[in-house]
Amino acid sequence: MEMLDEIREVRMVNGKPYVTDEQTVADMDAEEAKAAVTDLLRSWRQFREIDMSVAATSGAQLGIEWWRCLQYLALADSRLKEIFIGGDRSPRSIRLFHQYKLRLIEGGLRLRADA
């Protein structure tokens, strides 16, 4: 009978398991953080490729693409920074974010939103 005592009833709402608002927000935050990390890494790789191309050839079209990639990289960086530090703008938070970002770019971290 001990095994039956451990069974809990799952509360269902509209045929789905009930999820608290806090859990929903936490799940959304984790998804947003994962998307922001992916966006930063993709933007960094694109910028690095274009940056090497511009260094090799100084064509006008590559120059425009370089500026576009730099803009996307700045936006991705800003998005991830907002998620990472939130409202804490202390030098310590900025330093931790910078270290985290460098480790992401160097490939030292796996893509984990809860890290």
Backbone atoms as SQL, in Angstrom:
CREATE TABLE atoms (id INTEGER PRIMARY KEY, chain TEXT, resi INTEGER, resn TEXT, atom TEXT, x REAL, y REAL, z REAL);
INSERT INTO atoms VALUES
  (1, 'A', 1, 'MET', 'N', 0.796, -1.200, 0.000),
  (2, 'A', 1, 'MET', 'CA', 0.000, 0.000, 0.000),
  (3, 'A', 1, 'MET', 'C', 0.841, 1.268, 0.000),
  (4, 'A', 2, 'GLU', 'N', 2.108, 1.165, 0.346),
  (5, 'A', 2, 'GLU', 'CA', 2.941, 2.358, 0.385),
  (6, 'A', 2, 'GLU', 'C', 3.074, 2.980, -1.002),
  (7, 'A', 3, 'MET', 'N', 3.152, 2.173, -2.033),
  (8, 'A', 3, 'MET', 'CA', 3.271, 2.723, -3.380),
  (9, 'A', 3, 'MET', 'C', 2.034, 3.513, -3.758),
  (10, 'A', 4, 'LEU', 'N', 0.880, 3.064, -3.356),
  (11, 'A', 4, 'LEU', 'CA', -0.348, 3.778, -3.670),
  (12, 'A', 4, 'LEU', 'C', -0.441, 5.091, -2.901),
  (13, 'A', 5, 'ASP', 'N', 0.167, 5.141, -1.745),
  (14, 'A', 5, 'ASP', 'CA', 0.156, 6.376, -0.968),
  (15, 'A', 5, 'ASP', 'C', 0.976, 7.470, -1.649),
  (16, 'A', 6, 'GLU', 'N', 1.952, 7.106, -2.471),
  (17, 'A', 6, 'GLU', 'CA', 2.816, 8.085, -3.132),
  (18, 'A', 6, 'GLU', 'C', 2.185, 8.675, -4.383),
  (19, 'A', 7, 'ILE', 'N', 1.165, 8.069, -4.896),
  (20, 'A', 7, 'ILE', 'CA', 0.532, 8.557, -6.119),
  (21, 'A', 7, 'ILE', 'C', -0.236, 9.838, -5.814),
  (22, 'A', 8, 'ARG', 'N', 0.028, 10.851, -6.605),
  (23, 'A', 8, 'ARG', 'CA', -0.670, 12.117, -6.448),
  (24, 'A', 8, 'ARG', 'C', -1.608, 12.312, -7.628),
  (25, 'A', 9, 'GLU', 'N', -2.690, 12.951, -7.361),
  (26, 'A', 9, 'GLU', 'CA', -3.643, 13.237, -8.420),
  (27, 'A', 9, 'GLU', 'C', -3.164, 14.478, -9.176),
  (28, 'A', 10, 'VAL', 'N', -3.131, 14.384, -10.483),
  (29, 'A', 10, 'VAL', 'CA', -2.713, 15.508, -11.317),
  (30, 'A', 10, 'VAL', 'C', -3.952, 16.313, -11.661),
  (31, 'A', 11, 'ARG', 'N', -3.909, 17.574, -11.331),
  (32, 'A', 11, 'ARG', 'CA', -5.039, 18.455, -11.612),
  (33, 'A', 11, 'ARG', 'C', -5.044, 18.781, -13.101),
  (34, 'A', 12, 'MET', 'N', -6.165, 18.559, -13.743),
  (35, 'A', 12, 'MET', 'CA', -6.283, 18.785, -15.180),
  (36, 'A', 12, 'MET', 'C', -7.174, 19.998, -15.436),
  (37, 'A', 13, 'VAL', 'N', -6.788, 20.785, -16.443),
  (38, 'A', 13, 'VAL', 'CA', -7.577, 21.926, -16.885),
  (39, 'A', 13, 'VAL', 'C', -7.673, 21.841, -18.395),
  (40, 'A', 14, 'ASN', 'N', -8.864, 21.774, -18.909),
  (41, 'A', 14, 'ASN', 'CA', -9.104, 21.646, -20.355),
  (42, 'A', 14, 'ASN', 'C', -8.336, 20.485, -20.968),
  (43, 'A', 15, 'GLY', 'N', -8.249, 19.386, -20.248),
  (44, 'A', 15, 'GLY', 'CA', -7.591, 18.188, -20.755),
  (45, 'A', 15, 'GLY', 'C', -6.075, 18.208, -20.672),
  (46, 'A', 16, 'LYS', 'N', -5.500, 19.244, -20.068),
  (47, 'A', 16, 'LYS', 'CA', -4.043, 19.357, -19.936),
  (48, 'A', 16, 'LYS', 'C', -3.685, 19.481, -18.460),
  (49, 'A', 17, 'PRO', 'N', -2.480, 19.039, -18.086),
  (50, 'A', 17, 'PRO', 'CA', -2.068, 19.201, -16.683),
  (51, 'A', 17, 'PRO', 'C', -1.997, 20.672, -16.297),
  (52, 'A', 18, 'TYR', 'N', -2.444, 20.978, -15.084),
  (53, 'A', 18, 'TYR', 'CA', -2.420, 22.341, -14.581),
  (54, 'A', 18, 'TYR', 'C', -0.977, 22.789, -14.339),
  (55, 'A', 19, 'VAL', 'N', -0.652, 23.976, -14.830),
  (56, 'A', 19, 'VAL', 'CA', 0.681, 24.553, -14.656),
  (57, 'A', 19, 'VAL', 'C', 0.505, 25.918, -14.013),
  (58, 'A', 20, 'THR', 'N', 1.290, 26.190, -12.979),
  (59, 'A', 20, 'THR', 'CA', 1.180, 27.478, -12.296),
  (60, 'A', 20, 'THR', 'C', 1.715, 28.600, -13.173),
  (61, 'A', 21, 'ASP', 'N', 1.315, 29.812, -12.844),
  (62, 'A', 21, 'ASP', 'CA', 1.801, 30.986, -13.580),
  (63, 'A', 21, 'ASP', 'C', 3.307, 31.127, -13.435),
  (64, 'A', 22, 'GLU', 'N', 3.822, 30.833, -12.253),
  (65, 'A', 22, 'GLU', 'CA', 5.260, 30.933, -12.023),
  (66, 'A', 22, 'GLU', 'C', 6.036, 29.966, -12.909),
  (67, 'A', 23, 'GLN', 'N', 5.511, 28.751, -13.061),
  (68, 'A', 23, 'GLN', 'CA', 6.175, 27.763, -13.916),
  (69, 'A', 23, 'GLN', 'C', 6.110, 28.191, -15.382),
  (70, 'A', 24, 'THR', 'N', 4.989, 28.751, -15.791),
  (71, 'A', 24, 'THR', 'CA', 4.848, 29.233, -17.167),
  (72, 'A', 24, 'THR', 'C', 5.851, 30.339, -17.454),
  (73, 'A', 25, 'VAL', 'N', 5.976, 31.286, -16.530),
  (74, 'A', 25, 'VAL', 'CA', 6.932, 32.391, -16.702),
  (75, 'A', 25, 'VAL', 'C', 8.356, 31.855, -16.723),
  (76, 'A', 26, 'ALA', 'N', 8.663, 30.915, -15.841),
  (77, 'A', 26, 'ALA', 'CA', 10.014, 30.329, -15.809),
  (78, 'A', 26, 'ALA', 'C', 10.324, 29.616, -17.116),
  (79, 'A', 27, 'ASP', 'N', 9.351, 28.889, -17.657),
  (80, 'A', 27, 'ASP', 'CA', 9.550, 28.203, -18.936),
  (81, 'A', 27, 'ASP', 'C', 9.757, 29.200, -20.065),
  (82, 'A', 28, 'MET', 'N', 8.973, 30.283, -20.066),
  (83, 'A', 28, 'MET', 'CA', 9.119, 31.300, -21.104),
  (84, 'A', 28, 'MET', 'C', 10.468, 31.993, -20.994),
  (85, 'A', 29, 'ASP', 'N', 10.903, 32.275, -19.767),
  (86, 'A', 29, 'ASP', 'CA', 12.206, 32.907, -19.565),
  (87, 'A', 29, 'ASP', 'C', 13.338, 32.005, -20.050),
  (88, 'A', 30, 'ALA', 'N', 13.230, 30.712, -19.781),
  (89, 'A', 30, 'ALA', 'CA', 14.258, 29.770, -20.222),
  (90, 'A', 30, 'ALA', 'C', 14.308, 29.700, -21.745),
  (91, 'A', 31, 'GLU', 'N', 13.136, 29.689, -22.379),
  (92, 'A', 31, 'GLU', 'CA', 13.096, 29.663, -23.847),
  (93, 'A', 31, 'GLU', 'C', 13.676, 30.943, -24.430),
  (94, 'A', 32, 'GLU', 'N', 13.346, 32.074, -23.838),
  (95, 'A', 32, 'GLU', 'CA', 13.866, 33.361, -24.308),
  (96, 'A', 32, 'GLU', 'C', 15.384, 33.430, -24.156),
  (97, 'A', 33, 'ALA', 'N', 15.891, 32.936, -23.031),
  (98, 'A', 33, 'ALA', 'CA', 17.340, 32.940, -22.809),
  (99, 'A', 33, 'ALA', 'C', 18.038, 32.044, -23.818),
  (100, 'A', 34, 'LYS', 'N', 17.484, 30.881, -24.077),
  (101, 'A', 34, 'LYS', 'CA', 18.087, 29.970, -25.057),
  (102, 'A', 34, 'LYS', 'C', 18.079, 30.606, -26.446),
  (103, 'A', 35, 'ALA', 'N', 16.976, 31.255, -26.806),
  (104, 'A', 35, 'ALA', 'CA', 16.896, 31.924, -28.111),
  (105, 'A', 35, 'ALA', 'C', 17.899, 33.071, -28.200),
  (106, 'A', 36, 'ALA', 'N', 18.080, 33.803, -27.106),
  (107, 'A', 36, 'ALA', 'CA', 19.027, 34.923, -27.099),
  (108, 'A', 36, 'ALA', 'C', 20.460, 34.431, -27.252),
  (109, 'A', 37, 'VAL', 'N', 20.802, 33.340, -26.593),
  (110, 'A', 37, 'VAL', 'CA', 22.151, 32.768, -26.723),
  (111, 'A', 37, 'VAL', 'C', 22.381, 32.302, -28.154),
  (112, 'A', 38, 'THR', 'N', 21.407, 31.616, -28.717),
  (113, 'A', 38, 'THR', 'CA', 21.521, 31.134, -30.099),
  (114, 'A', 38, 'THR', 'C', 21.677, 32.301, -31.062),
  (115, 'A', 39, 'ASP', 'N', 20.900, 33.364, -30.852),
  (116, 'A', 39, 'ASP', 'CA', 20.970, 34.546, -31.706),
  (117, 'A', 39, 'ASP', 'C', 22.335, 35.219, -31.614),
  (118, 'A', 40, 'LEU', 'N', 22.877, 35.331, -30.400),
  (119, 'A', 40, 'LEU', 'CA', 24.199, 35.945, -30.243),
  (120, 'A', 40, 'LEU', 'C', 25.267, 35.131, -30.962),
  (121, 'A', 41, 'LEU', 'N', 25.235, 33.827, -30.786),
  (122, 'A', 41, 'LEU', 'CA', 26.255, 32.988, -31.426),
  (123, 'A', 41, 'LEU', 'C', 26.145, 33.029, -32.953),
  (124, 'A', 42, 'ARG', 'N', 24.922, 32.995, -33.468),
  (125, 'A', 42, 'ARG', 'CA', 24.729, 33.071, -34.923),
  (126, 'A', 42, 'ARG', 'C', 25.212, 34.424, -35.447),
  (127, 'A', 43, 'SER', 'N', 24.852, 35.499, -34.754),
  (128, 'A', 43, 'SER', 'CA', 25.274, 36.838, -35.182),
  (129, 'A', 43, 'SER', 'C', 26.790, 36.981, -35.125),
  (130, 'A', 44, 'TRP', 'N', 27.410, 36.423, -34.089),
  (131, 'A', 44, 'TRP', 'CA', 28.861, 36.498, -33.965),
  (132, 'A', 44, 'TRP', 'C', 29.539, 35.755, -35.114),
  (133, 'A', 45, 'ARG', 'N', 29.060, 34.576, -35.429),
  (134, 'A', 45, 'ARG', 'CA', 29.674, 33.805, -36.525),
  (135, 'A', 45, 'ARG', 'C', 29.525, 34.518, -37.862),
  (136, 'A', 46, 'GLN', 'N', 28.341, 35.084, -38.112),
  (137, 'A', 46, 'GLN', 'CA', 28.132, 35.817, -39.366),
  (138, 'A', 46, 'GLN', 'C', 29.024, 37.044, -39.433),
  (139, 'A', 47, 'PHE', 'N', 29.137, 37.761, -38.334),
  (140, 'A', 47, 'PHE', 'CA', 29.988, 38.945, -38.315),
  (141, 'A', 47, 'PHE', 'C', 31.447, 38.567, -38.545),
  (142, 'A', 48, 'ARG', 'N', 31.884, 37.506, -37.897),
  (143, 'A', 48, 'ARG', 'CA', 33.275, 37.079, -38.045),
  (144, 'A', 48, 'ARG', 'C', 33.576, 36.687, -39.493),
  (145, 'A', 49, 'GLU', 'N', 32.647, 35.984, -40.141),
  (146, 'A', 49, 'GLU', 'CA', 32.847, 35.606, -41.548),
  (147, 'A', 49, 'GLU', 'C', 32.931, 36.837, -42.440),
  (148, 'A', 50, 'ILE', 'N', 32.000, 37.768, -42.255),
  (149, 'A', 50, 'ILE', 'CA', 32.003, 38.989, -43.062),
  (150, 'A', 50, 'ILE', 'C', 33.239, 39.829, -42.761),
  (151, 'A', 51, 'ASP', 'N', 33.625, 39.885, -41.500),
  (152, 'A', 51, 'ASP', 'CA', 34.794, 40.670, -41.114),
  (153, 'A', 51, 'ASP', 'C', 36.047, 40.138, -41.800),
  (154, 'A', 52, 'MET', 'N', 36.181, 38.819, -41.879),
  (155, 'A', 52, 'MET', 'CA', 37.336, 38.237, -42.575),
  (156, 'A', 52, 'MET', 'C', 37.260, 38.509, -44.071),
  (157, 'A', 53, 'SER', 'N', 36.054, 38.502, -44.636),
  (158, 'A', 53, 'SER', 'CA', 35.885, 38.770, -46.066),
  (159, 'A', 53, 'SER', 'C', 36.229, 40.213, -46.392),
  (160, 'A', 54, 'VAL', 'N', 35.806, 41.125, -45.543),
  (161, 'A', 54, 'VAL', 'CA', 36.089, 42.547, -45.768),
  (162, 'A', 54, 'VAL', 'C', 37.590, 42.801, -45.664),
  (163, 'A', 55, 'ALA', 'N', 38.246, 42.109, -44.744),
  (164, 'A', 55, 'ALA', 'CA', 39.695, 42.274, -44.610),
  (165, 'A', 55, 'ALA', 'C', 40.413, 41.772, -45.860),
  (166, 'A', 56, 'ALA', 'N', 39.884, 40.710, -46.460),
  (167, 'A', 56, 'ALA', 'CA', 40.524, 40.149, -47.653),
  (168, 'A', 56, 'ALA', 'C', 40.237, 40.995, -48.897),
  (169, 'A', 57, 'THR', 'N', 38.998, 41.421, -49.059),
  (170, 'A', 57, 'THR', 'CA', 38.613, 42.256, -50.202),
  (171, 'A', 57, 'THR', 'C', 37.822, 43.438, -49.686),
  (172, 'A', 58, 'SER', 'N', 38.100, 44.584, -50.178),
  (173, 'A', 58, 'SER', 'CA', 37.409, 45.779, -49.676),
  (174, 'A', 58, 'SER', 'C', 36.355, 46.241, -50.669),
  (175, 'A', 59, 'GLY', 'N', 35.402, 45.357, -50.966),
  (176, 'A', 59, 'GLY', 'CA', 34.315, 45.716, -51.872),
  (177, 'A', 59, 'GLY', 'C', 33.234, 46.491, -51.147),
  (178, 'A', 60, 'ALA', 'N', 32.508, 47.329, -51.883),
  (179, 'A', 60, 'ALA', 'CA', 31.467, 48.160, -51.278),
  (180, 'A', 60, 'ALA', 'C', 30.325, 47.307, -50.727),
  (181, 'A', 61, 'GLN', 'N', 29.931, 46.274, -51.454),
  (182, 'A', 61, 'GLN', 'CA', 28.825, 45.429, -50.993),
  (183, 'A', 61, 'GLN', 'C', 29.190, 44.717, -49.689),
  (184, 'A', 62, 'LEU', 'N', 30.421, 44.232, -49.600),
  (185, 'A', 62, 'LEU', 'CA', 30.835, 43.596, -48.357),
  (186, 'A', 62, 'LEU', 'C', 30.857, 44.584, -47.205),
  (187, 'A', 63, 'GLY', 'N', 31.167, 45.839, -47.499),
  (188, 'A', 63, 'GLY', 'CA', 31.156, 46.855, -46.450),
  (189, 'A', 63, 'GLY', 'C', 29.774, 47.057, -45.869),
  (190, 'A', 64, 'ILE', 'N', 28.763, 47.071, -46.726),
  (191, 'A', 64, 'ILE', 'CA', 27.378, 47.214, -46.269),
  (192, 'A', 64, 'ILE', 'C', 26.981, 46.002, -45.434),
  (193, 'A', 65, 'GLU', 'N', 27.326, 44.820, -45.889),
  (194, 'A', 65, 'GLU', 'CA', 27.016, 43.607, -45.124),
  (195, 'A', 65, 'GLU', 'C', 27.735, 43.595, -43.784),
  (196, 'A', 66, 'TRP', 'N', 28.960, 44.121, -43.753),
  (197, 'A', 66, 'TRP', 'CA', 29.713, 44.202, -42.504),
  (198, 'A', 66, 'TRP', 'C', 28.956, 45.040, -41.489),
  (199, 'A', 67, 'TRP', 'N', 28.453, 46.209, -41.912),
  (200, 'A', 67, 'TRP', 'CA', 27.704, 47.076, -41.006),
  (201, 'A', 67, 'TRP', 'C', 26.408, 46.410, -40.549),
  (202, 'A', 68, 'ARG', 'N', 25.728, 45.714, -41.444),
  (203, 'A', 68, 'ARG', 'CA', 24.497, 45.013, -41.069),
  (204, 'A', 68, 'ARG', 'C', 24.781, 43.926, -40.033),
  (205, 'A', 69, 'CYS', 'N', 25.816, 43.138, -40.262),
  (206, 'A', 69, 'CYS', 'CA', 26.171, 42.085, -39.309),
  (207, 'A', 69, 'CYS', 'C', 26.582, 42.671, -37.965),
  (208, 'A', 70, 'LEU', 'N', 27.290, 43.793, -37.991),
  (209, 'A', 70, 'LEU', 'CA', 27.668, 44.454, -36.746),
  (210, 'A', 70, 'LEU', 'C', 26.429, 44.927, -35.988),
  (211, 'A', 71, 'GLN', 'N', 25.451, 45.447, -36.711),
  (212, 'A', 71, 'GLN', 'CA', 24.212, 45.891, -36.093),
  (213, 'A', 71, 'GLN', 'C', 23.459, 44.710, -35.464),
  (214, 'A', 72, 'TYR', 'N', 23.337, 43.601, -36.178),
  (215, 'A', 72, 'TYR', 'CA', 22.662, 42.420, -35.629),
  (216, 'A', 72, 'TYR', 'C', 23.400, 41.875, -34.408),
  (217, 'A', 73, 'LEU', 'N', 24.722, 41.910, -34.462),
  (218, 'A', 73, 'LEU', 'CA', 25.512, 41.454, -33.324),
  (219, 'A', 73, 'LEU', 'C', 25.269, 42.346, -32.105),
  (220, 'A', 74, 'ALA', 'N', 25.207, 43.655, -32.313),
  (221, 'A', 74, 'ALA', 'CA', 24.952, 44.574, -31.204),
  (222, 'A', 74, 'ALA', 'C', 23.555, 44.349, -30.609),
  (223, 'A', 75, 'LEU', 'N', 22.567, 44.110, -31.456),
  (224, 'A', 75, 'LEU', 'CA', 21.214, 43.846, -30.971),
  (225, 'A', 75, 'LEU', 'C', 21.153, 42.535, -30.187),
  (226, 'A', 76, 'ALA', 'N', 21.804, 41.499, -30.689),
  (227, 'A', 76, 'ALA', 'CA', 21.820, 40.210, -30.000),
  (228, 'A', 76, 'ALA', 'C', 22.536, 40.331, -28.661),
  (229, 'A', 77, 'ASP', 'N', 23.627, 41.091, -28.636),
  (230, 'A', 77, 'ASP', 'CA', 24.365, 41.311, -27.397),
  (231, 'A', 77, 'ASP', 'C', 23.495, 42.038, -26.371),
  (232, 'A', 78, 'SER', 'N', 22.787, 43.058, -26.802),
  (233, 'A', 78, 'SER', 'CA', 21.928, 43.827, -25.908),
  (234, 'A', 78, 'SER', 'C', 20.788, 42.967, -25.357),
  (235, 'A', 79, 'ARG', 'N', 20.206, 42.152, -26.210),
  (236, 'A', 79, 'ARG', 'CA', 19.107, 41.269, -25.788),
  (237, 'A', 79, 'ARG', 'C', 19.577, 40.281, -24.721),
  (238, 'A', 80, 'LEU', 'N', 20.716, 39.666, -24.952),
  (239, 'A', 80, 'LEU', 'CA', 21.230, 38.692, -23.992),
  (240, 'A', 80, 'LEU', 'C', 21.643, 39.379, -22.690),
  (241, 'A', 81, 'LYS', 'N', 22.202, 40.586, -22.788),
  (242, 'A', 81, 'LYS', 'CA', 22.613, 41.312, -21.585),
  (243, 'A', 81, 'LYS', 'C', 21.401, 41.636, -20.718),
  (244, 'A', 82, 'GLU', 'N', 20.296, 42.048, -21.330),
  (245, 'A', 82, 'GLU', 'CA', 19.086, 42.341, -20.568),
  (246, 'A', 82, 'GLU', 'C', 18.583, 41.105, -19.839),
  (247, 'A', 83, 'ILE', 'N', 18.644, 39.959, -20.490),
  (248, 'A', 83, 'ILE', 'CA', 18.202, 38.715, -19.851),
  (249, 'A', 83, 'ILE', 'C', 19.170, 38.322, -18.746),
  (250, 'A', 84, 'PHE', 'N', 20.452, 38.472, -18.997),
  (251, 'A', 84, 'PHE', 'CA', 21.476, 38.019, -18.053),
  (252, 'A', 84, 'PHE', 'C', 21.527, 38.865, -16.791),
  (253, 'A', 85, 'ILE', 'N', 21.558, 40.193, -16.938),
  (254, 'A', 85, 'ILE', 'CA', 21.737, 41.034, -15.752),
  (255, 'A', 85, 'ILE', 'C', 20.441, 41.650, -15.252),
  (256, 'A', 86, 'GLY', 'N', 19.394, 41.656, -16.068),
  (257, 'A', 86, 'GLY', 'CA', 18.130, 42.241, -15.624),
  (258, 'A', 86, 'GLY', 'C', 18.311, 43.701, -15.268),
  (259, 'A', 87, 'GLY', 'N', 17.933, 44.075, -14.069),
  (260, 'A', 87, 'GLY', 'CA', 18.040, 45.467, -13.642),
  (261, 'A', 87, 'GLY', 'C', 19.319, 45.782, -12.892),
  (262, 'A', 88, 'ASP', 'N', 20.169, 44.798, -12.665),
  (263, 'A', 88, 'ASP', 'CA', 21.408, 45.007, -11.899),
  (264, 'A', 88, 'ASP', 'C', 22.508, 45.500, -12.831),
  (265, 'A', 89, 'ARG', 'N', 22.804, 46.791, -12.761),
  (266, 'A', 89, 'ARG', 'CA', 23.814, 47.397, -13.638),
  (267, 'A', 89, 'ARG', 'C', 25.144, 47.606, -12.911),
  (268, 'A', 90, 'SER', 'N', 25.399, 46.812, -11.895),
  (269, 'A', 90, 'SER', 'CA', 26.637, 46.975, -11.140),
  (270, 'A', 90, 'SER', 'C', 27.836, 46.510, -11.982),
  (271, 'A', 91, 'PRO', 'N', 29.023, 47.037, -11.701),
  (272, 'A', 91, 'PRO', 'CA', 30.218, 46.601, -12.440),
  (273, 'A', 91, 'PRO', 'C', 30.436, 45.090, -12.350),
  (274, 'A', 92, 'ARG', 'N', 30.094, 44.498, -11.214),
  (275, 'A', 92, 'ARG', 'CA', 30.260, 43.046, -11.051),
  (276, 'A', 92, 'ARG', 'C', 29.358, 42.285, -12.031),
  (277, 'A', 93, 'SER', 'N', 28.105, 42.714, -12.176),
  (278, 'A', 93, 'SER', 'CA', 27.181, 42.046, -13.101),
  (279, 'A', 93, 'SER', 'C', 27.654, 42.186, -14.546),
  (280, 'A', 94, 'ILE', 'N', 28.101, 43.376, -14.906),
  (281, 'A', 94, 'ILE', 'CA', 28.591, 43.606, -16.261),
  (282, 'A', 94, 'ILE', 'C', 29.819, 42.736, -16.528),
  (283, 'A', 95, 'ARG', 'N', 30.714, 42.639, -15.552),
  (284, 'A', 95, 'ARG', 'CA', 31.916, 41.808, -15.697),
  (285, 'A', 95, 'ARG', 'C', 31.548, 40.333, -15.853),
  (286, 'A', 96, 'LEU', 'N', 30.594, 39.846, -15.041),
  (287, 'A', 96, 'LEU', 'CA', 30.159, 38.447, -15.149),
  (288, 'A', 96, 'LEU', 'C', 29.526, 38.169, -16.506),
  (289, 'A', 97, 'PHE', 'N', 28.726, 39.133, -16.986),
  (290, 'A', 97, 'PHE', 'CA', 28.119, 38.961, -18.311),
  (291, 'A', 97, 'PHE', 'C', 29.194, 38.902, -19.393),
  (292, 'A', 98, 'HIS', 'N', 30.168, 39.785, -19.298),
  (293, 'A', 98, 'HIS', 'CA', 31.242, 39.798, -20.293),
  (294, 'A', 98, 'HIS', 'C', 32.007, 38.471, -20.297),
  (295, 'A', 99, 'GLN', 'N', 32.305, 37.952, -19.112),
  (296, 'A', 99, 'GLN', 'CA', 32.995, 36.654, -19.027),
  (297, 'A', 99, 'GLN', 'C', 32.136, 35.540, -19.616),
  (298, 'A', 100, 'TYR', 'N', 30.844, 35.558, -19.309),
  (299, 'A', 100, 'TYR', 'CA', 29.912, 34.565, -19.846),
  (300, 'A', 100, 'TYR', 'C', 29.867, 34.631, -21.368),
  (301, 'A', 101, 'LYS', 'N', 29.768, 35.852, -21.897),
  (302, 'A', 101, 'LYS', 'CA', 29.690, 36.044, -23.342),
  (303, 'A', 101, 'LYS', 'C', 30.967, 35.560, -24.036),
  (304, 'A', 102, 'LEU', 'N', 32.114, 35.861, -23.458),
  (305, 'A', 102, 'LEU', 'CA', 33.375, 35.399, -24.046),
  (306, 'A', 102, 'LEU', 'C', 33.461, 33.873, -24.060),
  (307, 'A', 103, 'ARG', 'N', 33.017, 33.254, -22.969),
  (308, 'A', 103, 'ARG', 'CA', 33.032, 31.785, -22.929),
  (309, 'A', 103, 'ARG', 'C', 32.071, 31.193, -23.954),
  (310, 'A', 104, 'LEU', 'N', 30.927, 31.845, -24.187),
  (311, 'A', 104, 'LEU', 'CA', 29.989, 31.380, -25.211),
  (312, 'A', 104, 'LEU', 'C', 30.636, 31.449, -26.588),
  (313, 'A', 105, 'ILE', 'N', 31.231, 32.594, -26.887),
  (314, 'A', 105, 'ILE', 'CA', 31.825, 32.805, -28.204),
  (315, 'A', 105, 'ILE', 'C', 33.001, 31.864, -28.447),
  (316, 'A', 106, 'GLU', 'N', 33.787, 31.623, -27.399),
  (317, 'A', 106, 'GLU', 'CA', 34.928, 30.718, -27.537),
  (318, 'A', 106, 'GLU', 'C', 34.511, 29.258, -27.576),
  (319, 'A', 107, 'GLY', 'N', 33.246, 28.986, -27.294),
  (320, 'A', 107, 'GLY', 'CA', 32.756, 27.613, -27.340),
  (321, 'A', 107, 'GLY', 'C', 32.951, 26.861, -26.038),
  (322, 'A', 108, 'GLY', 'N', 33.194, 27.572, -24.950),
  (323, 'A', 108, 'GLY', 'CA', 33.432, 26.920, -23.670),
  (324, 'A', 108, 'GLY', 'C', 32.175, 26.561, -22.904),
  (325, 'A', 109, 'LEU', 'N', 31.013, 27.016, -23.383),
  (326, 'A', 109, 'LEU', 'CA', 29.752, 26.721, -22.702),
  (327, 'A', 109, 'LEU', 'C', 28.801, 26.034, -23.662),
  (328, 'A', 110, 'ARG', 'N', 28.038, 25.125, -23.113),
  (329, 'A', 110, 'ARG', 'CA', 26.969, 24.532, -23.908),
  (330, 'A', 110, 'ARG', 'C', 25.758, 25.462, -23.859),
  (331, 'A', 111, 'LEU', 'N', 24.853, 25.294, -24.814),
  (332, 'A', 111, 'LEU', 'CA', 23.649, 26.115, -24.849),
  (333, 'A', 111, 'LEU', 'C', 22.662, 25.630, -23.803),
  (334, 'A', 112, 'ARG', 'N', 22.763, 26.198, -22.605),
  (335, 'A', 112, 'ARG', 'CA', 21.832, 25.861, -21.533),
  (336, 'A', 112, 'ARG', 'C', 21.263, 27.142, -20.979),
  (337, 'A', 113, 'ALA', 'N', 19.955, 27.261, -21.032),
  (338, 'A', 113, 'ALA', 'CA', 19.323, 28.479, -20.564),
  (339, 'A', 113, 'ALA', 'C', 19.343, 28.585, -19.054),
  (340, 'A', 114, 'ASP', 'N', 19.479, 27.474, -18.336),
  (341, 'A', 114, 'ASP', 'CA', 19.451, 27.509, -16.880),
  (342, 'A', 114, 'ASP', 'C', 20.841, 27.537, -16.275),
  (343, 'A', 115, 'ALA', 'N', 21.865, 27.810, -17.073),
  (344, 'A', 115, 'ALA', 'CA', 23.235, 27.798, -16.581),
  (345, 'A', 115, 'ALA', 'C', 23.526, 28.985, -15.717);
